[in-house]
């Protein structure tokens, strides 16, 4: 009998992140490590201070900002794990954490995705949204277009409108009213849909381009198709 494919021990990792991420971008860290189990290491001025493991990395690291470790570390690394492990993987992990000059290699985490670029992307997106909200005008309009053009589903409309916004769509002579929620989802007849097209399909009963189907009242007070947000 052919043996099943071996599963990687580590699901993802973040390395050398400032503790300030818990203050400035808590929503991003909650999404990435809350309720996730794994190992972590704490550093003070680039020197390893503490290594531990937790079933909820977010809760444990936040606790270390208030307990006896408070003020004794300024950066951290986390390594998300699944149940089960093997010595080779753990050895690689220790090599990456200790980083001693005598070790010829730093250790390879087989099957683990480096999450640093994802964190960087999410932080940059939040900063861009905050800047657009503060400056308003052309900057806010340009940011809305970028988000609508490059994202899909609810993410394409999340933050595009400052508040819940009514949209309308005509089908067989009947006007249908829906609402774009602040998270970008569409509420239609008490149901929430992940995209304009999904909500439009609920109306027409078949395939439909929701960006063309739904209209919103733009800054000039004119009902315009949602697709105009992208252009």
C-alpha atoms as one frame of an Amber mdcrd trajectory, in Angstrom:
protein
   0.000   0.000   0.000   1.342   3.408  -0.977   1.964   5.617   2.058   0.103
   8.928   2.277   2.002  12.112   1.495   3.751  13.520   4.537   2.240  16.731
   5.885   4.462  19.676   6.707   4.875  20.411  10.416   4.848  24.200   9.992
   1.977  26.028   8.330   3.509  29.490   8.256   5.938  31.792   9.985   6.594
  35.444  10.773  10.085  36.444  11.808  11.648  39.528  13.373   8.461  41.570
  13.822   8.310  44.592  16.142   6.085  44.370  19.235   4.478  47.616  18.055
   2.514  45.595  15.511   0.206  44.655  18.425  -0.620  48.348  18.942  -0.654
  49.608  15.356  -2.080  46.625  13.447  -3.864  44.356  15.957  -6.571  43.421
  13.446  -3.983  42.014  11.057  -2.242  39.938  13.735  -5.577  38.640  15.058
  -6.440  37.429  11.581  -3.085  35.714  11.124  -2.243  34.147  14.523  -5.256
  34.341  16.867  -6.245  30.846  17.974  -3.250  29.384  16.096  -0.831  27.095
  17.902   2.909  27.071  17.493   6.274  28.145  18.815   7.519  31.669  19.335
  10.724  33.465  20.232  11.263  36.870  21.814  14.255  39.116  21.148  15.803
  42.153  22.789  18.041  44.278  20.573  18.549  41.355  18.171  19.501  38.989
  21.007  17.371  35.916  21.705  15.624  36.409  25.042  12.929  33.755  25.331
  11.455  30.776  23.467   8.052  29.240  24.159   5.039  27.513  22.653   1.323
  28.271  22.870  -2.059  27.055  21.663  -3.102  30.678  21.083  -0.107  32.682
  19.891  -1.976  35.997  19.821  -3.099  35.687  23.446   0.271  34.496  24.716
   2.299  37.228  23.029  -0.103  39.947  24.196   0.201  38.562  27.727   3.994
  38.904  27.521   3.488  42.642  26.976   2.066  42.870  30.503   3.629  40.048
  32.528   7.183  39.666  33.867   8.542  39.773  30.306   7.167  43.280  29.715
   9.919  45.629  28.541  12.406  42.814  28.106  11.728  42.146  24.426  11.157
  44.340  21.408  10.763  41.901  18.509   9.246  38.448  18.047   8.966  35.509
  15.680   6.158  32.938  15.460   6.022  29.521  13.809   2.542  28.108  13.181
   2.392  24.331  13.604   0.019  21.461  13.046  -0.344  18.479  15.361   2.579
  16.086  15.181   6.204  16.838  14.399   9.552  15.252  13.573  13.033  15.847
  14.884  14.441  17.126  11.600  11.870  19.910  11.374  12.356  20.873  15.006
  16.108  20.912  14.509  15.675  23.296  11.570  13.466  25.503  13.711  16.021
  25.700  16.514  18.743  26.603  14.001  16.619  29.456  12.682  15.889  30.764
  16.176  19.364  30.515  17.680  21.241  31.794  14.604  24.640  30.941  15.995
  27.658  31.795  13.866  28.962  28.255  14.283  26.013  26.748  12.411  26.708
  26.292   8.721  23.011  26.526   7.777  20.085  28.449   9.192  17.592  25.601
   8.810  14.853  25.139   6.211  11.178  24.967   7.189   9.891  22.523   4.610
   6.411  23.389   3.324   6.165  26.571   5.409   5.078  29.813   3.747   6.962
  32.968   4.681   4.177  35.327   5.789   6.334  38.460   5.939   5.271  39.696
   2.495   1.601  39.113   3.366   1.960  41.130   6.574   3.724  43.894   4.634
   0.932  43.951   2.043  -1.839  44.112   4.659  -0.075  46.861   6.624   0.473
  48.917   3.457  -3.206  48.500   2.553  -4.366  49.714   5.962  -1.994  52.696
   5.796  -3.199  53.587   2.295  -6.832  53.436   3.437  -6.118  55.639   6.461
  -4.266  58.189   4.339  -7.092  58.312   1.797  -9.676  58.753   4.560  -7.726
  61.645   6.077  -6.965  63.478   2.827 -10.274  62.794   1.087 -11.032  64.331
  -2.292  -9.039  63.073  -5.253  -6.820  60.880  -3.050  -9.826  59.070  -1.569
 -11.422  58.685  -4.985  -8.214  57.232  -6.448  -7.918  54.806  -3.532 -11.515
  53.617  -3.990 -10.827  52.900  -7.648  -7.667  50.976  -6.830  -9.437  48.778
  -4.287 -12.400  48.080  -6.550 -10.154  47.299  -9.511  -7.612  45.031  -7.836
  -9.730  43.145  -5.275 -12.484  40.604  -5.696 -15.648  39.800  -3.798 -16.415
  41.816  -0.676 -12.815  43.057  -0.545 -13.432  45.062  -3.733 -16.055  47.231
  -1.991 -14.759  47.144   1.600 -14.118  50.715   2.668 -15.180  52.175  -0.689
 -18.121  53.906   0.967 -17.791  55.647   4.341 -21.147  54.278   5.503 -23.740
  51.702   4.485 -24.879  52.740   1.007 -28.078  51.944  -0.849 -27.824  50.509
  -4.363 -30.576  49.729  -6.839 -31.045  47.322  -9.730 -33.820  46.978 -12.320
 -35.109  43.587 -13.429 -38.215  43.051 -15.576 -39.502  46.492 -14.687 -39.097
  46.041 -10.939 -36.643  48.078  -8.900 -34.698  46.074  -6.362 -32.935  47.760
  -3.456 -29.842  46.423  -1.690 -27.222  47.869   0.659 -23.442  47.845   0.414
 -22.183  47.109   3.930 -18.989  48.662   5.290 -17.177  45.320   4.964 -18.001
  45.271   1.243 -20.694  42.583   1.357 -24.140  43.204  -0.151 -27.332  42.917
   1.926 -30.419  42.061  -0.102 -33.705  40.954   1.516 -32.012  40.185   4.852
 -29.388  38.001   3.165 -25.715  38.917   2.819 -23.801  38.217  -0.385 -20.011
  38.276  -0.844 -20.025  40.247  -4.097 -22.221  42.470  -6.320 -22.613  39.623
  -8.817 -23.733  37.139  -6.144 -26.414  39.593  -5.025 -27.456  40.241  -8.630
 -27.805  36.503  -9.278 -30.186  36.335  -6.320 -32.359  38.915  -8.079 -32.358
  37.648 -11.673 -32.042  33.948 -10.924 -29.152  33.434 -13.345 -25.699  34.608
 -14.331 -25.344  38.377 -13.991 -22.554  40.963 -13.805 -23.352  42.727 -10.557
 -20.990  45.628 -11.275 -23.176  46.496 -14.272 -26.498  45.526 -12.675 -26.318
  47.626  -9.508 -26.267  51.421  -9.404 -25.333  53.850  -6.629 -25.831  57.573
  -6.223 -22.461  59.227  -6.931 -21.128  62.532  -5.606 -23.056  64.411  -8.294
 -26.310  62.829  -7.165 -26.549  60.724 -10.333 -27.318  57.000 -10.268 -24.212
  55.369 -11.743 -23.258  51.745 -12.237 -20.957  50.228  -9.603 -18.493  49.533
 -12.396 -17.737  53.264 -12.633 -15.939  52.970  -9.288 -13.200  51.008 -11.058
 -12.598  53.609 -13.771
